[in-house]
Amino acid sequence: MIILSIKNFKCFYEIEIPINELTVFAGGNGNGKSTAIQSLLLLRRTVEHCSEWKSTNFEYNSINKSNVELNDIYCLGLGSSINVLPSEFTETVIELGLTKENESLKVKYSTNNSNEVWITPEELLKNDFRYPKNPLMFPQFYYLNAERIGPRINQGIKFYDYPNVGFQGEFTAQIIADIDSLEIESKFKIDQNRVLNDSKYLKGSKFQHHINAWLSYIIDGVTITPVKNSETHTARITVENTYSKGKAIFPTNTGFGISYSLPIIVSCLLAEKDRILIIENPEAHLHPSAQSKMGYFLGVIANAGVKIIVETHSDHIINGIQIAVAKKAINNNKVTINYFYKEDKTEEELQEDKVLGLNQQPNVKSIHITEKGELTEWPKGFFDQTQIDYVELLNLKKK
């Protein structure tokens, strides 16, 4: 288990958040899920921008006074340095870190004059959590933003250091075509633990066949074909489904569910083992049954060794993960659900906290799953809206 530590950053004054092989961030809007992800993205950006490259990995040994931008990279839009401090801050430094057992990478940042669009690492508080144990030290790091690219007729071609679909899935078509090309296919071998071994879905051995197997499993009957045009420097996919009768359809003539889920499937199948893959809102534009299957798929991939962090508002994603555990597709000890919530306190308790100098911040409760797929806890506010609505409807019927 890895611990993400955050101090004096946005809504958190000081907190520790566990990161498992499959980690789910759940909870109401505005309770710190995105802040936790942003802190991890900033820490990753610090590693890749401020450390030394050692041919196969990053090594962060000393402060070089490089700044870490707060906007654009990893789709971040954090504003200026004063915007990343808590509302009632008394300190102007930020601390972010990852710890596993007794080894840590912890960085202290200066917010400078508070109006810069960057923060500056000023001290390595600890740096003995190194490659290959620390997943941030690998060159490969995968992130999919909640706002992914919707249906497009084509996508531009780009250079990449390692196969990835981009932060918004904008290079998905190119990556599929590249991996299936003759020069790359011989180098890329899909992990057998990620293969959907079902002849109903799997129709070949190419990368696109494995993608189509999982895509068709999640969104019934849907398959894609990549097309790359070197003359126009573009790539695109064509889509087929139950109703297309073998005729290719442009993505713009289909729903958003395919365009939003396809980058997730591709990233999960190409991500290297022991690397981090962050996915925001994997349920977006998917029918509840597809959301559940997506949760099951994420369980399979995490069990194969990719460290997946998911931010979700979908109980169906949770259900799919529970099913994956119950079916032994992932060990229950590899799953942690972090529930972000606001603690209910009376006005008297809030005043008492103020007198004691205690700042209000979101709480995080870690929920686990038993071997049979059952949640160990079901706290108030954790995906209980269906039951609340049912009770209200029953009461209204009685009137």
Order of alpha helices (4+ residues) and beta strands (2+ residues): beta-beta-beta-alpha-beta-beta-beta-beta-beta-beta-beta-beta-alpha-alpha-alpha-beta-beta-alpha-beta-alpha-beta-alpha-beta-alpha-beta-alpha
